[in-house]
Amino acid sequence: MWVGPIRSGLVDQKKNDYEAAMDDWYGFLEDTKDYYGVDMSVLTRPFSNEQEKYYLQTSLWSNLHPNQVIGTAAVIKEIDCLTASVNDILEVKSSFSSAISMASTRLCGFAGWFDVHFRGRGEDPAQKEIELTTAPSSNNGTHWGQQIFLLHPPVHVDEEINLDVSFSMNRSKENHRLMEVEFDVKISKPSGKMLPPINKKFYIE
């Protein structure tokens, strides 16, 4: 399993979608008060939280182009499908560093993807190893695509900026088929100056 920093116009689209949902809500509040004399503004915070989770904190499927990966990607988990148990994958935790490799761009989030290496078994090895990759591709990729986790707001970055990332993924307590992901990111310039850290929680649904 891989994770890498990305740029994507979807970060702006999802923010606009959230703001449009809130505009609709405020229009609904006004109409409800004018026509029925009912003030439902007490529900504004719960509604906003729900929309924020849906538009800004839920991961998305995407087929990225390689030039949207703006820094080094890292392996966050290796699984031997012949021997892995459920307990082995109940929690995925990793710490890694990534150096931004693109000048004057935006860190819009992170993408995750996976590779599978078909090597056979120890007693029956494959004559030739075959690799299946779902990494960003210039040839439309695969139907698996990538899961992307968008940062709001995105961060302006430049070449040689370093990201120190702590990643964790756990099953949702409410539904074990769903996952919750956290990114804790420290950003440092070549001079050693630190930018404001990022701590974000996401949902894979």
Secondary structure as GFF3:
##gff-version 3
##sequence-region A 1 205
A	DSSP	beta_strand	2	6	.	.	.	ID=ss1
A	DSSP	alpha_helix	10	36	.	.	.	ID=ss2
A	DSSP	three_ten_helix	41	43	.	.	.	ID=ss3
A	DSSP	alpha_helix	44	56	.	.	.	ID=ss4
A	DSSP	beta_strand	60	62	.	.	.	ID=ss5
A	DSSP	three_ten_helix	66	68	.	.	.	ID=ss6
A	DSSP	beta_strand	74	75	.	.	.	ID=ss7
A	DSSP	three_ten_helix	86	89	.	.	.	ID=ss8
A	DSSP	beta_strand	91	99	.	.	.	ID=ss9
A	DSSP	beta_strand	105	113	.	.	.	ID=ss10
A	DSSP	beta_strand	115	121	.	.	.	ID=ss11
A	DSSP	beta_strand	124	133	.	.	.	ID=ss12
A	DSSP	beta_strand	146	157	.	.	.	ID=ss13
A	DSSP	beta_strand	162	171	.	.	.	ID=ss14
A	DSSP	beta_strand	179	188	.	.	.	ID=ss15
A	DSSP	beta_strand	194	204	.	.	.	ID=ss16
###
